[in-house]
């Protein structure tokens, strides 16, 4: 079954580029991605640009409206995702728990809907 692991964090809580902590953080991501590939569970994954680059799009009464930034006004923002192929939810949760951001943010795991 396919699962998406949505990675959320507060950008203020993340290690800052150029610091030793950031270098280790990126290495941790490389290591966990290698593990996911080794275990043949990773179907894909990407990091997103910072939340200030987001644009929210709505169509109301046939008119397209845009707004800078994300729709939700929350401290934690979507920063990336992994797409897994796992036997069950427990296995998907196991892999989601390995994602480095889970230590200071959170990872939402959701099954992918299959349309027949």
N, C-alpha and C positions, 0 to 999 in steps of 0.2 A: 504494500500500500504506500502511496505517496503522502508525505507530510512536508509542510513548510515550517521552518523555524524562523520566526520574525524577531529580529534583534533590536531591542529598545534600550536606550540609555539617555541620560542627561549629558549633553556635550560638555558641561562644566565639570562633570565627574570623571571624564575620560583622560587618560594620559595625553600630554601635549606633545605634538610633533617636535622633534629636535631634542627631546629629553631621553635619558637612559630608560625610563619607564616605558616610553612610547616604543623604543626599539624592542624591548622585551615583549610588549603587547603585540606588536606586529609579528615577532617570531612565534609567539604563542598561536596566533592565527594561522601562520604557515604550517606549524606542527599539527594543529588540529585538522586543517584541511587535508594534509597528507594522510592522517589517520582515517578520515572519512573516505578518502580515495582508496586507501589500502583495504578497508573493510567493504568496499564497493557499495556504500550507501549514499554517496553524494551524487546527485543528478545535476546540481548547479548551485551557484551562490554568487552573490555580489555585494560589495559595500556601496553605500550611497554617498553622494556628496553631502556636505553639511546642510542642515535644515534651512539655512538662509537662502539656499538656491532653489528651494521648492516653490512650485506654483500649484495652487488648487484650482480646478476647473469645475464649473457647474453650468448646466443649461437650464434656464428658467424661462418659460413662455417662449421657447424657440430661440432665445438669445444666449449666446455663450458669454459667461462671466468668468473672469480670472481674479485671483487674489494671491499676492505674494505670501509665501510661507505655507506651512501645513494647515489643514483644516482645524485640527484639534489644538487647543491652547493648553498644552500640558508640558511638564518639565522633561518627561522622557519622550524622545522622538525615535521614529523608525530609522535605523542606521544601516541596515542590510538584511540579508536573508541567506539561508541555505535551503535547498530542496533535497529531501532525503527519500530513498526507497527503503522502507523498513518493514519487518514482519508484522509489527503491531505498535500501538501507542507507547507501550513501555520501552520498546527499543528506541523509538524516536525521542522519547524523553531522556533516555540515557545519553544519546548523542548531543541533544540540545544542551544538556548539563556540562558538556565539554567545551562549549563555546566560551571563549575568554570573557566576553562582555557579561555573561551571567553572574560574574563575581561582583559587578558594581551596577548592573542594570537588570534587565530581565529578558527572557526569551519566551515568546508565545509559540506554542506548537499547535498546528491545526492540520487536520487531514484535508487532502485535496479532494474536492467533489468530483465524482466520475459521472458523466452523462452518457447513458447508453443510447 
